[in-house]
Each structure stands twice: as structure tokens, then as C-alpha cells.
Amino acid sequence: MPRLNVLAAATPVVNRRALQSKPSNGHAVFIPQIRKLVFEYCDAWPSSSNLRRYIYNHVEDLAREHPHVEFVVKQRPSKEPIIRGLYLNNRDKVIGLKGFEVTQIQQKVQLLLDSSGNKIVPLKRKTVVSSTEAARGIWSGLHVPEPYRI
């Protein structure tokens, strides 16, 4: 019987809270990366008229559809209208809306909602990383200590 007591004392006590996993993007959980969407417009400028119309007709429904996003509407006197998306990685994306129609504004808002906030990285021309030193120049058989023989 003393052997059982030794085994019981050797096993560590596991805190149940330590077994819980942190939420992350995966197959069971999706965490949207956008945290705040700011609409900035001018009351007097005609270039802001479509954004004002969009705010009046669509922003309330959009806020109901996306409860995880904070929506802010503020005036920006004597400036062009913009939308600013603020993300969890402390980056922001700003889109100017001068001359945009209401449907184009909807597309840009959806673009900001679906975006991750990361920098745009080109998919072409990835740089090659090599573990060895690369040969430089054109090889010539005349520049070696022993000439090349055919």
C-alpha cells in the first residue's frame, strides 16, 4: 500500500483553467480582425452627399449585422469623405470616398469588414532565400587554374 501513496504524491495537480484553449482562427472559431469602422464626412461639401445618404439609410442595419464592430460617424469639416478601418493588429486602412456612389461605398465597407488589416503582399516575384552563396558572373574555362579540355 505505501506504493500507491508515492504515486499519488508524484502526480502533479492540474488546474482545470489551464486546460482551456485560447480562441483563435480555425475550423471551429472565427475571430473577425476588424474592431472599429469610422465614417468621416463634411456636412457642407457636395462630395460627401452620397456618404451622408449611405449613413442615413444603411449604417444602422450594418451595425446590427456586425455587433463585434464599433461604428463611429463623425464630421470632418472642409475635408473629403473617408472610411477608416481599425484592426486588431493595431493597423488601419483608409479609403477615400470622393465621387463614390452608394453601391460603391457598400462595396468598400464590405472590403474593410472582410479585410485582415495586414499589409498587401504581392504574390508574384517572391524573393529566393538560399542557404549557400550564389555563383556570380559567367563561367569561363579560360579563368581557371587548369584549362578546360574537351
Sequence and secondary structure as in RCSB ss.txt:
>XXXX:A:sequence
MPRLNVLAAATPVVNRRALQSKPSNGHAVFIPQIRKLVFEYCDAWPSSSNLRRYIYNHVEDLAREHPHVEFVVKQ
RPSKEPIIRGLYLNNRDKVIGLKGFEVTQIQQKVQLLLDSSGNKIVPLKRKTVVSSTEAARGIWSGLHVPEPYRI
>XXXX:A:secstr
 HHHHHHHHHS    GGGGS    SSSS    SEEEEEEEE SS GGGHHHHHHHHHHHHHHHHH TTSEEEEEE
 TTS  EEEEEETTS EEEEE TT  HHHHHHHHHHHHH        SSS     SS    S   GGGSSS    
